[in-house]
């Protein structure tokens, strides 16, 4: 079981992480680099002449971009192990895990790790006002855990009591509310912030769908390989 988990997690996480990194470099990083021009004061969007929305952001930086790829692959490998742990438990309860239904696991992972926290604590560009980072981290992790538990109850609960508990778990962090800054400040245009949030969600969803598909595929393949070895 451990070997199956490790092999599946490494392959699924590396593959999904590599694709996610390339998508981030293509769609997300340019928005971040544009925001940094305003954060540094190189560009100012109020009180001066109109600033072009099209700026020279520089070319490829091998060190920076290479580290981004490695970090993203490591991050999604960690996500893969979490997802596969859930798949293993579900399989022990009689569920069948495949690459196709792994897409549903990917959707659940996206909701738990991206959409649920981002519903009240949206992805932020550099330079925007933000609450204390420690408070935000606590709230983020609490939201991920409650969202994951709620989604598990929706998928595997067998009565309205479980589904009602799931709804409360999903709603609770947002009813309590995410930590917010005392005042709203920041030099970055709102259009850039909106673009960053939408692209972060879009790339995150694509990456999690791929991760769920890859995790289900490699889990099923490794299970078949182990079964064939034992039968021989």
Rosetta constraint file for C-alpha pairs under 8 A:
AtomPair CA 1 CA 5 HARMONIC 6.12 0.50
AtomPair CA 2 CA 6 HARMONIC 6.11 0.50
AtomPair CA 3 CA 7 HARMONIC 6.03 0.50
AtomPair CA 4 CA 8 HARMONIC 6.01 0.50
AtomPair CA 4 CA 219 HARMONIC 6.95 0.50
AtomPair CA 4 CA 222 HARMONIC 5.84 0.50
AtomPair CA 4 CA 223 HARMONIC 7.00 0.50
AtomPair CA 5 CA 9 HARMONIC 5.89 0.50
AtomPair CA 5 CA 81 HARMONIC 7.21 0.50
AtomPair CA 5 CA 84 HARMONIC 6.74 0.50
AtomPair CA 5 CA 85 HARMONIC 7.65 0.50
AtomPair CA 5 CA 219 HARMONIC 7.34 0.50
AtomPair CA 6 CA 10 HARMONIC 6.03 0.50
AtomPair CA 6 CA 81 HARMONIC 7.61 0.50
AtomPair CA 7 CA 11 HARMONIC 6.20 0.50
AtomPair CA 7 CA 218 HARMONIC 7.94 0.50
AtomPair CA 7 CA 222 HARMONIC 7.84 0.50
AtomPair CA 8 CA 12 HARMONIC 5.88 0.50
AtomPair CA 8 CA 84 HARMONIC 7.86 0.50
AtomPair CA 8 CA 215 HARMONIC 6.20 0.50
AtomPair CA 8 CA 218 HARMONIC 5.01 0.50
AtomPair CA 8 CA 219 HARMONIC 5.50 0.50
AtomPair CA 8 CA 222 HARMONIC 7.13 0.50
AtomPair CA 9 CA 13 HARMONIC 5.64 0.50
AtomPair CA 9 CA 77 HARMONIC 6.09 0.50
AtomPair CA 9 CA 78 HARMONIC 7.86 0.50
AtomPair CA 9 CA 80 HARMONIC 5.10 0.50
AtomPair CA 9 CA 81 HARMONIC 5.21 0.50
AtomPair CA 9 CA 84 HARMONIC 6.90 0.50
AtomPair CA 9 CA 215 HARMONIC 6.69 0.50
AtomPair CA 10 CA 14 HARMONIC 5.88 0.50
AtomPair CA 10 CA 77 HARMONIC 5.89 0.50
AtomPair CA 10 CA 80 HARMONIC 7.63 0.50
AtomPair CA 11 CA 15 HARMONIC 6.10 0.50
AtomPair CA 11 CA 214 HARMONIC 7.91 0.50
AtomPair CA 11 CA 218 HARMONIC 7.47 0.50
AtomPair CA 12 CA 16 HARMONIC 6.05 0.50
AtomPair CA 12 CA 77 HARMONIC 7.07 0.50
AtomPair CA 12 CA 80 HARMONIC 6.50 0.50
AtomPair CA 12 CA 211 HARMONIC 6.06 0.50
AtomPair CA 12 CA 214 HARMONIC 4.93 0.50
AtomPair CA 12 CA 215 HARMONIC 5.09 0.50
AtomPair CA 12 CA 218 HARMONIC 6.94 0.50
AtomPair CA 13 CA 17 HARMONIC 5.62 0.50
AtomPair CA 13 CA 73 HARMONIC 6.41 0.50
AtomPair CA 13 CA 74 HARMONIC 7.37 0.50
AtomPair CA 13 CA 75 HARMONIC 7.90 0.50
AtomPair CA 13 CA 76 HARMONIC 4.86 0.50
AtomPair CA 13 CA 77 HARMONIC 3.66 0.50
AtomPair CA 13 CA 78 HARMONIC 7.15 0.50
AtomPair CA 13 CA 79 HARMONIC 7.14 0.50
AtomPair CA 13 CA 80 HARMONIC 5.24 0.50
AtomPair CA 13 CA 211 HARMONIC 6.57 0.50
AtomPair CA 13 CA 215 HARMONIC 7.77 0.50
AtomPair CA 14 CA 18 HARMONIC 5.96 0.50
AtomPair CA 14 CA 73 HARMONIC 5.16 0.50
AtomPair CA 14 CA 74 HARMONIC 7.22 0.50
AtomPair CA 14 CA 76 HARMONIC 6.99 0.50
AtomPair CA 14 CA 77 HARMONIC 5.97 0.50
AtomPair CA 15 CA 19 HARMONIC 6.48 0.50
AtomPair CA 15 CA 73 HARMONIC 7.69 0.50
AtomPair CA 15 CA 211 HARMONIC 7.83 0.50
AtomPair CA 15 CA 214 HARMONIC 7.74 0.50
AtomPair CA 16 CA 20 HARMONIC 6.02 0.50
AtomPair CA 16 CA 73 HARMONIC 7.38 0.50
AtomPair CA 16 CA 76 HARMONIC 6.78 0.50
AtomPair CA 16 CA 207 HARMONIC 5.95 0.50
AtomPair CA 16 CA 208 HARMONIC 7.65 0.50
AtomPair CA 16 CA 210 HARMONIC 5.77 0.50
AtomPair CA 16 CA 211 HARMONIC 5.14 0.50
AtomPair CA 16 CA 214 HARMONIC 7.41 0.50
AtomPair CA 17 CA 21 HARMONIC 5.96 0.50
AtomPair CA 17 CA 69 HARMONIC 7.66 0.50
AtomPair CA 17 CA 72 HARMONIC 5.44 0.50
AtomPair CA 17 CA 73 HARMONIC 3.94 0.50
AtomPair CA 17 CA 74 HARMONIC 7.22 0.50
AtomPair CA 17 CA 75 HARMONIC 7.25 0.50
AtomPair CA 17 CA 76 HARMONIC 5.10 0.50
AtomPair CA 17 CA 77 HARMONIC 7.08 0.50
AtomPair CA 17 CA 207 HARMONIC 7.24 0.50
AtomPair CA 18 CA 22 HARMONIC 6.33 0.50
AtomPair CA 18 CA 69 HARMONIC 6.43 0.50
AtomPair CA 18 CA 72 HARMONIC 7.14 0.50
AtomPair CA 18 CA 73 HARMONIC 5.62 0.50
AtomPair CA 19 CA 23 HARMONIC 6.23 0.50
AtomPair CA 19 CA 207 HARMONIC 7.11 0.50
AtomPair CA 20 CA 24 HARMONIC 6.10 0.50
AtomPair CA 20 CA 72 HARMONIC 7.20 0.50
AtomPair CA 20 CA 203 HARMONIC 6.74 0.50
AtomPair CA 20 CA 204 HARMONIC 7.50 0.50
AtomPair CA 20 CA 206 HARMONIC 7.67 0.50
AtomPair CA 20 CA 207 HARMONIC 5.25 0.50
AtomPair CA 21 CA 25 HARMONIC 6.15 0.50
AtomPair CA 21 CA 68 HARMONIC 6.92 0.50
AtomPair CA 21 CA 69 HARMONIC 5.10 0.50
AtomPair CA 21 CA 72 HARMONIC 5.79 0.50
AtomPair CA 21 CA 73 HARMONIC 7.28 0.50
AtomPair CA 22 CA 26 HARMONIC 6.17 0.50
AtomPair CA 22 CA 69 HARMONIC 7.38 0.50
AtomPair CA 23 CA 27 HARMONIC 5.90 0.50
AtomPair CA 23 CA 28 HARMONIC 7.41 0.50
AtomPair CA 23 CA 203 HARMONIC 6.42 0.50
AtomPair CA 24 CA 28 HARMONIC 4.68 0.50
AtomPair CA 24 CA 29 HARMONIC 5.93 0.50
AtomPair CA 24 CA 200 HARMONIC 7.94 0.50
AtomPair CA 24 CA 203 HARMONIC 6.78 0.50
AtomPair CA 25 CA 29 HARMONIC 5.07 0.50
AtomPair CA 25 CA 30 HARMONIC 7.29 0.50
AtomPair CA 25 CA 65 HARMONIC 7.47 0.50
AtomPair CA 26 CA 30 HARMONIC 7.15 0.50
AtomPair CA 27 CA 31 HARMONIC 7.32 0.50
AtomPair CA 27 CA 199 HARMONIC 6.71 0.50
AtomPair CA 28 CA 32 HARMONIC 6.55 0.50
AtomPair CA 28 CA 196 HARMONIC 6.46 0.50
AtomPair CA 28 CA 199 HARMONIC 6.11 0.50
AtomPair CA 28 CA 200 HARMONIC 6.49 0.50
AtomPair CA 29 CA 33 HARMONIC 6.13 0.50
AtomPair CA 30 CA 34 HARMONIC 6.12 0.50
AtomPair CA 30 CA 57 HARMONIC 6.99 0.50
AtomPair CA 31 CA 35 HARMONIC 6.22 0.50
AtomPair CA 31 CA 192 HARMONIC 6.68 0.50
AtomPair CA 31 CA 195 HARMONIC 7.33 0.50
AtomPair CA 31 CA 196 HARMONIC 6.04 0.50
AtomPair CA 32 CA 36 HARMONIC 6.24 0.50
AtomPair CA 32 CA 125 HARMONIC 6.36 0.50
AtomPair CA 32 CA 126 HARMONIC 7.27 0.50
AtomPair CA 32 CA 196 HARMONIC 7.30 0.50
AtomPair CA 33 CA 37 HARMONIC 6.72 0.50
AtomPair CA 33 CA 57 HARMONIC 6.42 0.50
AtomPair CA 34 CA 38 HARMONIC 7.25 0.50
AtomPair CA 34 CA 55 HARMONIC 7.24 0.50
AtomPair CA 34 CA 57 HARMONIC 6.74 0.50
AtomPair CA 34 CA 192 HARMONIC 7.90 0.50
AtomPair CA 35 CA 39 HARMONIC 6.30 0.50
AtomPair CA 35 CA 125 HARMONIC 6.50 0.50
AtomPair CA 35 CA 126 HARMONIC 6.38 0.50
AtomPair CA 35 CA 127 HARMONIC 7.86 0.50
AtomPair CA 35 CA 188 HARMONIC 5.89 0.50
AtomPair CA 35 CA 192 HARMONIC 6.79 0.50
AtomPair CA 36 CA 40 HARMONIC 5.98 0.50
AtomPair CA 36 CA 126 HARMONIC 6.29 0.50
AtomPair CA 36 CA 127 HARMONIC 7.65 0.50
AtomPair CA 37 CA 41 HARMONIC 6.38 0.50
AtomPair CA 37 CA 42 HARMONIC 5.25 0.50
AtomPair CA 37 CA 43 HARMONIC 5.66 0.50
AtomPair CA 38 CA 42 HARMONIC 5.88 0.50
AtomPair CA 38 CA 43 HARMONIC 4.78 0.50
AtomPair CA 38 CA 44 HARMONIC 5.98 0.50
AtomPair CA 38 CA 45 HARMONIC 7.84 0.50
AtomPair CA 38 CA 187 HARMONIC 5.81 0.50
AtomPair CA 38 CA 188 HARMONIC 5.49 0.50
AtomPair CA 39 CA 126 HARMONIC 6.53 0.50
AtomPair CA 39 CA 127 HARMONIC 5.18 0.50
AtomPair CA 39 CA 186 HARMONIC 7.83 0.50
AtomPair CA 39 CA 187 HARMONIC 5.99 0.50
AtomPair CA 39 CA 188 HARMONIC 6.54 0.50
AtomPair CA 41 CA 187 HARMONIC 7.94 0.50
AtomPair CA 43 CA 51 HARMONIC 7.59 0.50
AtomPair CA 44 CA 48 HARMONIC 7.03 0.50
AtomPair CA 44 CA 51 HARMONIC 7.50 0.50
AtomPair CA 44 CA 187 HARMONIC 7.09 0.50
AtomPair CA 45 CA 49 HARMONIC 7.86 0.50
AtomPair CA 45 CA 50 HARMONIC 6.83 0.50
AtomPair CA 45 CA 51 HARMONIC 6.22 0.50
AtomPair CA 45 CA 187 HARMONIC 7.52 0.50
AtomPair CA 45 CA 188 HARMONIC 7.67 0.50
AtomPair CA 45 CA 189 HARMONIC 6.76 0.50
AtomPair CA 60 CA 65 HARMONIC 7.11 0.50
AtomPair CA 61 CA 65 HARMONIC 5.69 0.50
AtomPair CA 61 CA 66 HARMONIC 7.95 0.50
AtomPair CA 62 CA 66 HARMONIC 5.52 0.50
AtomPair CA 63 CA 67 HARMONIC 6.08 0.50
AtomPair CA 64 CA 68 HARMONIC 6.23 0.50
AtomPair CA 65 CA 69 HARMONIC 6.28 0.50
AtomPair CA 66 CA 70 HARMONIC 6.34 0.50
AtomPair CA 67 CA 71 HARMONIC 5.99 0.50
AtomPair CA 68 CA 72 HARMONIC 6.03 0.50
AtomPair CA 69 CA 73 HARMONIC 6.17 0.50
AtomPair CA 70 CA 74 HARMONIC 6.24 0.50
AtomPair CA 71 CA 75 HARMONIC 6.11 0.50
AtomPair CA 72 CA 76 HARMONIC 6.18 0.50
AtomPair CA 73 CA 77 HARMONIC 6.08 0.50
AtomPair CA 74 CA 78 HARMONIC 6.37 0.50
AtomPair CA 75 CA 79 HARMONIC 6.40 0.50
AtomPair CA 76 CA 80 HARMONIC 5.95 0.50
AtomPair CA 76 CA 211 HARMONIC 7.76 0.50
AtomPair CA 77 CA 81 HARMONIC 6.43 0.50
AtomPair CA 78 CA 82 HARMONIC 6.54 0.50
AtomPair CA 79 CA 83 HARMONIC 6.16 0.50
AtomPair CA 80 CA 84 HARMONIC 5.95 0.50
AtomPair CA 80 CA 211 HARMONIC 6.79 0.50
AtomPair CA 80 CA 212 HARMONIC 7.93 0.50
AtomPair CA 80 CA 215 HARMONIC 6.69 0.50
AtomPair CA 81 CA 85 HARMONIC 6.04 0.50
AtomPair CA 82 CA 86 HARMONIC 6.59 0.50
AtomPair CA 83 CA 87 HARMONIC 6.32 0.50
AtomPair CA 83 CA 105 HARMONIC 7.40 0.50
AtomPair CA 83 CA 109 HARMONIC 7.33 0.50
AtomPair CA 83 CA 212 HARMONIC 7.57 0.50
AtomPair CA 83 CA 215 HARMONIC 7.65 0.50
AtomPair CA 84 CA 88 HARMONIC 5.98 0.50
AtomPair CA 84 CA 215 HARMONIC 6.66 0.50
AtomPair CA 84 CA 216 HARMONIC 7.98 0.50
AtomPair CA 84 CA 219 HARMONIC 7.70 0.50
AtomPair CA 85 CA 89 HARMONIC 6.38 0.50
AtomPair CA 86 CA 90 HARMONIC 6.13 0.50
AtomPair CA 87 CA 91 HARMONIC 6.00 0.50
AtomPair CA 87 CA 97 HARMONIC 6.89 0.50
AtomPair CA 87 CA 216 HARMONIC 7.99 0.50
AtomPair CA 88 CA 92 HARMONIC 6.32 0.50
AtomPair CA 89 CA 93 HARMONIC 6.50 0.50
AtomPair CA 90 CA 94 HARMONIC 6.58 0.50
AtomPair CA 90 CA 95 HARMONIC 5.40 0.50
AtomPair CA 90 CA 96 HARMONIC 8.00 0.50
AtomPair CA 91 CA 95 HARMONIC 4.49 0.50
AtomPair CA 91 CA 96 HARMONIC 5.94 0.50
AtomPair CA 91 CA 97 HARMONIC 6.80 0.50
AtomPair CA 97 CA 101 HARMONIC 6.53 0.50
AtomPair CA 97 CA 102 HARMONIC 6.66 0.50
AtomPair CA 97 CA 216 HARMONIC 5.68 0.50
AtomPair CA 97 CA 217 HARMONIC 8.00 0.50
AtomPair CA 97 CA 219 HARMONIC 7.39 0.50
AtomPair CA 97 CA 220 HARMONIC 6.40 0.50
AtomPair CA 98 CA 102 HARMONIC 5.81 0.50
AtomPair CA 98 CA 213 HARMONIC 7.71 0.50
AtomPair CA 98 CA 216 HARMONIC 4.61 0.50
AtomPair CA 98 CA 217 HARMONIC 5.44 0.50
AtomPair CA 98 CA 219 HARMONIC 7.49 0.50
AtomPair CA 98 CA 220 HARMONIC 5.75 0.50
AtomPair CA 99 CA 103 HARMONIC 6.95 0.50
AtomPair CA 99 CA 212 HARMONIC 7.30 0.50
AtomPair CA 99 CA 213 HARMONIC 4.50 0.50
AtomPair CA 99 CA 214 HARMONIC 6.21 0.50
AtomPair CA 99 CA 215 HARMONIC 6.99 0.50
AtomPair CA 99 CA 216 HARMONIC 4.19 0.50
AtomPair CA 99 CA 217 HARMONIC 4.02 0.50
AtomPair CA 99 CA 218 HARMONIC 7.71 0.50
AtomPair CA 99 CA 220 HARMONIC 7.58 0.50
AtomPair CA 100 CA 213 HARMONIC 6.20 0.50
AtomPair CA 100 CA 216 HARMONIC 7.33 0.50
AtomPair CA 100 CA 217 HARMONIC 7.80 0.50
AtomPair CA 101 CA 105 HARMONIC 7.01 0.50
AtomPair CA 101 CA 213 HARMONIC 7.38 0.50
AtomPair CA 101 CA 216 HARMONIC 7.28 0.50
AtomPair CA 102 CA 106 HARMONIC 6.23 0.50
AtomPair CA 102 CA 209 HARMONIC 7.94 0.50
AtomPair CA 102 CA 212 HARMONIC 4.51 0.50
AtomPair CA 102 CA 213 HARMONIC 4.58 0.50
AtomPair CA 102 CA 214 HARMONIC 7.47 0.50
AtomPair CA 102 CA 215 HARMONIC 6.76 0.50
AtomPair CA 102 CA 216 HARMONIC 4.72 0.50
AtomPair CA 102 CA 217 HARMONIC 7.52 0.50
AtomPair CA 103 CA 107 HARMONIC 6.30 0.50
AtomPair CA 103 CA 209 HARMONIC 5.31 0.50
AtomPair CA 103 CA 210 HARMONIC 7.27 0.50
AtomPair CA 103 CA 212 HARMONIC 5.01 0.50
AtomPair CA 103 CA 213 HARMONIC 5.04 0.50
AtomPair CA 104 CA 108 HARMONIC 6.28 0.50
AtomPair CA 104 CA 209 HARMONIC 7.72 0.50
AtomPair CA 104 CA 212 HARMONIC 7.15 0.50
AtomPair CA 105 CA 109 HARMONIC 6.16 0.50
AtomPair CA 105 CA 209 HARMONIC 7.86 0.50
AtomPair CA 105 CA 212 HARMONIC 5.40 0.50
AtomPair CA 106 CA 110 HARMONIC 6.18 0.50
AtomPair CA 106 CA 208 HARMONIC 4.76 0.50
AtomPair CA 106 CA 209 HARMONIC 4.47 0.50
AtomPair CA 106 CA 210 HARMONIC 7.10 0.50
AtomPair CA 106 CA 211 HARMONIC 6.16 0.50
AtomPair CA 106 CA 212 HARMONIC 4.02 0.50
AtomPair CA 106 CA 213 HARMONIC 7.05 0.50
AtomPair CA 107 CA 111 HARMONIC 6.23 0.50
AtomPair CA 107 CA 205 HARMONIC 7.20 0.50
AtomPair CA 107 CA 208 HARMONIC 6.59 0.50
AtomPair CA 107 CA 209 HARMONIC 6.03 0.50
AtomPair CA 107 CA 212 HARMONIC 7.69 0.50
AtomPair CA 108 CA 112 HARMONIC 6.12 0.50
AtomPair CA 108 CA 148 HARMONIC 7.68 0.50
AtomPair CA 108 CA 151 HARMONIC 6.81 0.50
AtomPair CA 109 CA 113 HARMONIC 5.93 0.50
AtomPair CA 109 CA 114 HARMONIC 7.88 0.50
AtomPair CA 109 CA 148 HARMONIC 7.73 0.50
AtomPair CA 109 CA 208 HARMONIC 6.48 0.50
AtomPair CA 110 CA 114 HARMONIC 5.25 0.50
AtomPair CA 110 CA 115 HARMONIC 6.30 0.50
AtomPair CA 110 CA 204 HARMONIC 6.78 0.50
AtomPair CA 110 CA 205 HARMONIC 5.70 0.50
AtomPair CA 110 CA 208 HARMONIC 5.65 0.50
AtomPair CA 110 CA 209 HARMONIC 7.84 0.50
AtomPair CA 111 CA 115 HARMONIC 4.58 0.50
AtomPair CA 111 CA 116 HARMONIC 5.49 0.50
AtomPair CA 111 CA 147 HARMONIC 7.57 0.50
AtomPair CA 112 CA 116 HARMONIC 5.56 0.50
AtomPair CA 112 CA 117 HARMONIC 7.41 0.50
AtomPair CA 112 CA 143 HARMONIC 7.71 0.50
AtomPair CA 112 CA 144 HARMONIC 5.13 0.50
AtomPair CA 112 CA 145 HARMONIC 7.58 0.50
AtomPair CA 112 CA 147 HARMONIC 5.10 0.50
AtomPair CA 112 CA 148 HARMONIC 5.35 0.50
AtomPair CA 112 CA 151 HARMONIC 7.94 0.50
AtomPair CA 113 CA 117 HARMONIC 6.74 0.50
AtomPair CA 113 CA 144 HARMONIC 5.53 0.50
AtomPair CA 114 CA 118 HARMONIC 5.78 0.50
AtomPair CA 114 CA 201 HARMONIC 6.99 0.50
AtomPair CA 114 CA 204 HARMONIC 7.02 0.50
AtomPair CA 115 CA 119 HARMONIC 5.83 0.50
AtomPair CA 115 CA 201 HARMONIC 7.24 0.50
AtomPair CA 116 CA 120 HARMONIC 7.66 0.50
AtomPair CA 116 CA 143 HARMONIC 6.83 0.50
AtomPair CA 116 CA 144 HARMONIC 7.08 0.50
AtomPair CA 116 CA 147 HARMONIC 6.71 0.50
AtomPair CA 116 CA 170 HARMONIC 7.78 0.50
AtomPair CA 117 CA 121 HARMONIC 5.76 0.50
AtomPair CA 117 CA 122 HARMONIC 7.39 0.50
AtomPair CA 117 CA 140 HARMONIC 5.78 0.50
AtomPair CA 117 CA 143 HARMONIC 5.85 0.50
AtomPair CA 117 CA 144 HARMONIC 6.67 0.50
AtomPair CA 118 CA 122 HARMONIC 4.24 0.50
AtomPair CA 118 CA 123 HARMONIC 6.39 0.50
AtomPair CA 119 CA 174 HARMONIC 7.98 0.50
AtomPair CA 120 CA 174 HARMONIC 6.40 0.50
AtomPair CA 120 CA 177 HARMONIC 7.15 0.50
AtomPair CA 120 CA 178 HARMONIC 5.97 0.50
AtomPair CA 121 CA 140 HARMONIC 7.96 0.50
AtomPair CA 121 CA 178 HARMONIC 6.24 0.50
AtomPair CA 121 CA 179 HARMONIC 7.99 0.50
AtomPair CA 122 CA 197 HARMONIC 6.63 0.50
AtomPair CA 123 CA 196 HARMONIC 7.29 0.50
AtomPair CA 123 CA 197 HARMONIC 5.19 0.50
AtomPair CA 123 CA 200 HARMONIC 7.12 0.50
AtomPair CA 124 CA 128 HARMONIC 6.92 0.50
AtomPair CA 124 CA 193 HARMONIC 6.73 0.50
AtomPair CA 124 CA 196 HARMONIC 7.46 0.50
AtomPair CA 124 CA 197 HARMONIC 6.95 0.50
AtomPair CA 125 CA 188 HARMONIC 7.87 0.50
AtomPair CA 125 CA 192 HARMONIC 7.96 0.50
AtomPair CA 125 CA 193 HARMONIC 5.90 0.50
AtomPair CA 125 CA 196 HARMONIC 6.84 0.50
AtomPair CA 126 CA 188 HARMONIC 7.91 0.50
AtomPair CA 127 CA 186 HARMONIC 5.53 0.50
AtomPair CA 127 CA 187 HARMONIC 6.54 0.50
AtomPair CA 127 CA 188 HARMONIC 6.72 0.50
AtomPair CA 128 CA 184 HARMONIC 7.77 0.50
AtomPair CA 128 CA 185 HARMONIC 6.23 0.50
AtomPair CA 128 CA 186 HARMONIC 4.47 0.50
AtomPair CA 128 CA 187 HARMONIC 7.13 0.50
AtomPair CA 128 CA 188 HARMONIC 6.94 0.50
AtomPair CA 129 CA 181 HARMONIC 6.21 0.50
AtomPair CA 129 CA 183 HARMONIC 7.21 0.50
AtomPair CA 129 CA 184 HARMONIC 5.59 0.50
AtomPair CA 129 CA 185 HARMONIC 5.26 0.50
AtomPair CA 129 CA 186 HARMONIC 5.93 0.50
AtomPair CA 130 CA 180 HARMONIC 6.39 0.50
AtomPair CA 130 CA 181 HARMONIC 4.95 0.50
AtomPair CA 131 CA 135 HARMONIC 7.40 0.50
AtomPair CA 131 CA 136 HARMONIC 6.91 0.50
AtomPair CA 131 CA 179 HARMONIC 5.79 0.50
AtomPair CA 131 CA 180 HARMONIC 5.01 0.50
AtomPair CA 131 CA 181 HARMONIC 4.33 0.50
AtomPair CA 131 CA 182 HARMONIC 7.54 0.50
AtomPair CA 132 CA 136 HARMONIC 6.38 0.50
AtomPair CA 132 CA 179 HARMONIC 7.59 0.50
AtomPair CA 132 CA 181 HARMONIC 7.84 0.50
AtomPair CA 133 CA 137 HARMONIC 6.10 0.50
AtomPair CA 134 CA 138 HARMONIC 6.31 0.50
AtomPair CA 135 CA 139 HARMONIC 6.23 0.50
AtomPair CA 135 CA 179 HARMONIC 6.51 0.50
AtomPair CA 136 CA 140 HARMONIC 5.93 0.50
AtomPair CA 136 CA 178 HARMONIC 7.09 0.50
AtomPair CA 136 CA 179 HARMONIC 5.90 0.50
AtomPair CA 137 CA 141 HARMONIC 6.14 0.50
AtomPair CA 138 CA 142 HARMONIC 6.11 0.50
AtomPair CA 139 CA 143 HARMONIC 6.06 0.50
AtomPair CA 139 CA 173 HARMONIC 7.52 0.50
AtomPair CA 139 CA 178 HARMONIC 6.42 0.50
AtomPair CA 139 CA 179 HARMONIC 7.50 0.50
AtomPair CA 140 CA 144 HARMONIC 6.25 0.50
AtomPair CA 141 CA 145 HARMONIC 6.20 0.50
AtomPair CA 142 CA 146 HARMONIC 6.13 0.50
AtomPair CA 142 CA 173 HARMONIC 7.49 0.50
AtomPair CA 143 CA 147 HARMONIC 5.86 0.50
AtomPair CA 143 CA 170 HARMONIC 7.88 0.50
AtomPair CA 143 CA 173 HARMONIC 5.78 0.50
AtomPair CA 144 CA 148 HARMONIC 5.98 0.50
AtomPair CA 145 CA 149 HARMONIC 6.13 0.50
AtomPair CA 146 CA 150 HARMONIC 5.98 0.50
AtomPair CA 146 CA 169 HARMONIC 5.27 0.50
AtomPair CA 146 CA 170 HARMONIC 6.24 0.50
AtomPair CA 146 CA 173 HARMONIC 7.94 0.50
AtomPair CA 147 CA 151 HARMONIC 6.10 0.50
AtomPair CA 147 CA 169 HARMONIC 6.39 0.50
AtomPair CA 147 CA 170 HARMONIC 5.10 0.50
AtomPair CA 148 CA 152 HARMONIC 6.18 0.50
AtomPair CA 149 CA 153 HARMONIC 6.29 0.50
AtomPair CA 149 CA 166 HARMONIC 7.17 0.50
AtomPair CA 149 CA 169 HARMONIC 7.32 0.50
AtomPair CA 150 CA 154 HARMONIC 6.27 0.50
AtomPair CA 150 CA 165 HARMONIC 7.21 0.50
AtomPair CA 150 CA 166 HARMONIC 3.96 0.50
AtomPair CA 150 CA 167 HARMONIC 6.66 0.50
AtomPair CA 150 CA 168 HARMONIC 7.92 0.50
AtomPair CA 150 CA 169 HARMONIC 5.48 0.50
AtomPair CA 150 CA 170 HARMONIC 5.85 0.50
AtomPair CA 151 CA 155 HARMONIC 6.18 0.50
AtomPair CA 151 CA 166 HARMONIC 6.69 0.50
AtomPair CA 152 CA 156 HARMONIC 5.93 0.50
AtomPair CA 152 CA 157 HARMONIC 7.45 0.50
AtomPair CA 153 CA 157 HARMONIC 4.59 0.50
AtomPair CA 153 CA 162 HARMONIC 5.89 0.50
AtomPair CA 153 CA 163 HARMONIC 6.23 0.50
AtomPair CA 153 CA 165 HARMONIC 7.75 0.50
AtomPair CA 153 CA 166 HARMONIC 5.68 0.50
AtomPair CA 154 CA 162 HARMONIC 7.29 0.50
AtomPair CA 154 CA 163 HARMONIC 5.56 0.50
AtomPair CA 154 CA 166 HARMONIC 6.23 0.50
AtomPair CA 157 CA 162 HARMONIC 5.28 0.50
AtomPair CA 157 CA 163 HARMONIC 6.44 0.50
AtomPair CA 158 CA 162 HARMONIC 6.81 0.50
AtomPair CA 158 CA 163 HARMONIC 7.98 0.50
AtomPair CA 159 CA 163 HARMONIC 6.56 0.50
AtomPair CA 160 CA 164 HARMONIC 5.82 0.50
AtomPair CA 161 CA 165 HARMONIC 6.20 0.50
AtomPair CA 162 CA 166 HARMONIC 6.19 0.50
AtomPair CA 163 CA 167 HARMONIC 6.33 0.50
AtomPair CA 164 CA 168 HARMONIC 6.41 0.50
AtomPair CA 165 CA 169 HARMONIC 6.16 0.50
AtomPair CA 166 CA 170 HARMONIC 6.21 0.50
AtomPair CA 167 CA 171 HARMONIC 6.19 0.50
AtomPair CA 168 CA 172 HARMONIC 5.72 0.50
AtomPair CA 169 CA 173 HARMONIC 7.66 0.50
AtomPair CA 171 CA 175 HARMONIC 6.16 0.50
AtomPair CA 172 CA 176 HARMONIC 6.14 0.50
AtomPair CA 173 CA 177 HARMONIC 5.94 0.50
AtomPair CA 173 CA 178 HARMONIC 7.20 0.50
AtomPair CA 174 CA 178 HARMONIC 6.67 0.50
AtomPair CA 188 CA 192 HARMONIC 6.93 0.50
AtomPair CA 188 CA 193 HARMONIC 7.22 0.50
AtomPair CA 189 CA 193 HARMONIC 6.73 0.50
AtomPair CA 190 CA 194 HARMONIC 6.11 0.50
AtomPair CA 191 CA 195 HARMONIC 6.14 0.50
AtomPair CA 192 CA 196 HARMONIC 6.09 0.50
AtomPair CA 193 CA 197 HARMONIC 6.26 0.50
AtomPair CA 194 CA 198 HARMONIC 6.20 0.50
AtomPair CA 195 CA 199 HARMONIC 6.09 0.50
AtomPair CA 196 CA 200 HARMONIC 5.92 0.50
AtomPair CA 197 CA 201 HARMONIC 6.23 0.50
AtomPair CA 198 CA 202 HARMONIC 6.12 0.50
AtomPair CA 199 CA 203 HARMONIC 5.95 0.50
AtomPair CA 200 CA 204 HARMONIC 5.92 0.50
AtomPair CA 201 CA 205 HARMONIC 6.08 0.50
AtomPair CA 202 CA 206 HARMONIC 6.30 0.50
AtomPair CA 203 CA 207 HARMONIC 6.06 0.50
AtomPair CA 204 CA 208 HARMONIC 6.11 0.50
AtomPair CA 205 CA 209 HARMONIC 6.12 0.50
AtomPair CA 206 CA 210 HARMONIC 6.32 0.50
AtomPair CA 207 CA 211 HARMONIC 6.04 0.50
AtomPair CA 208 CA 212 HARMONIC 6.02 0.50
AtomPair CA 209 CA 213 HARMONIC 6.21 0.50
AtomPair CA 210 CA 214 HARMONIC 5.99 0.50
AtomPair CA 211 CA 215 HARMONIC 5.84 0.50
AtomPair CA 212 CA 216 HARMONIC 6.05 0.50
AtomPair CA 213 CA 217 HARMONIC 6.09 0.50
AtomPair CA 214 CA 218 HARMONIC 6.04 0.50
AtomPair CA 215 CA 219 HARMONIC 5.88 0.50
AtomPair CA 216 CA 220 HARMONIC 6.05 0.50
AtomPair CA 217 CA 221 HARMONIC 6.09 0.50
AtomPair CA 218 CA 222 HARMONIC 5.86 0.50
AtomPair CA 219 CA 223 HARMONIC 6.06 0.50
AtomPair CA 220 CA 224 HARMONIC 6.22 0.50
AtomPair CA 221 CA 225 HARMONIC 6.18 0.50
AtomPair CA 222 CA 226 HARMONIC 6.09 0.50
AtomPair CA 223 CA 227 HARMONIC 6.07 0.50
AtomPair CA 224 CA 228 HARMONIC 6.09 0.50
AtomPair CA 225 CA 229 HARMONIC 6.18 0.50
AtomPair CA 226 CA 230 HARMONIC 6.19 0.50
AtomPair CA 227 CA 231 HARMONIC 6.14 0.50
AtomPair CA 228 CA 232 HARMONIC 6.22 0.50
